[in-house]
Amino acid sequence: MTASFIVTGTDTGIGKTVFAAGLAGLLDGFYWKPVQSGLDEETDSEVVARLSGLPSGRVLPEVYRLTMPLSPHRSAEIDGVAIEAAKFSLPKLPGPLIIEGAGGLMVPLNRQTRFIDIFRDWQLPIILCARTALGTINHTLLSLEALRVRSIPLLGIAFIGDEMADTQRTIAEMGKVRVLGRLPRLDPLTPAALAAAMRASFNVAEFTEATH
């Protein structure tokens, strides 16, 4: 069975889209962001198409494209759109699928449903992206607790940023979680640099041996 993963984060703006692009490229898979909030600048799907090196057609269209760069529930209300959880049906594909959420786990899709509720229904392995900077221990441990109390499968943590050895060790030990690797900040951020960093920082077997 083809492995599929959910890439989510402990917060917004931590680099999970870049990681998702790198992972989709590393696995020669597909990418899907069900909800895009904010259309004025480059969307996450466009970033992945530019950075992942995937052939045309591997970045799937969003279910909802919302105008304002806000929490999906508010952006949808401004657009006069009602986000319906029933529309998030998992596509059947011939290769690995990387699904990216928006922001953190508790981000609301509407006034009743959060992303974590959808993740609980899907029961796909979560890859939790966490920054290495100050504050990450609290955010990451809280996110781990939220996943576990709902019995959502967790593949592991992907750190993003400069190496902070004690912080990473503390999260791994206190959170009792597997560390998949750390993606450093890349400058310049190019498809070639991202692909090289993913190969150097992550063991592809950690993902190819996982199934849903």
CORWOVEN-V499405 format. One record per run of one state. SS is the DSSP state (hx for helix, st for strand, lp for the rest). FROM is the first residue (numbers start at 0). LEN is the number of residues. If there is no record, write none. Layout:
BEGIN
SS/FROM/LEN
SS/FROM/LEN
END
This chain:
BEGIN
lp/0/3
st/3/6
lp/9/6
hx/15/11
lp/26/3
st/29/3
lp/32/2
st/34/3
lp/37/6
hx/43/8
lp/51/7
st/58/1
lp/59/4
st/63/3
lp/66/5
hx/71/8
lp/79/5
hx/84/3
lp/87/9
st/96/8
lp/104/3
st/107/1
lp/108/5
st/113/1
hx/114/8
lp/122/2
st/124/7
lp/131/4
hx/135/14
lp/149/4
st/153/7
lp/160/4
hx/164/11
lp/175/3
st/178/5
lp/183/7
hx/190/11
lp/201/3
hx/204/4
lp/208/4
END
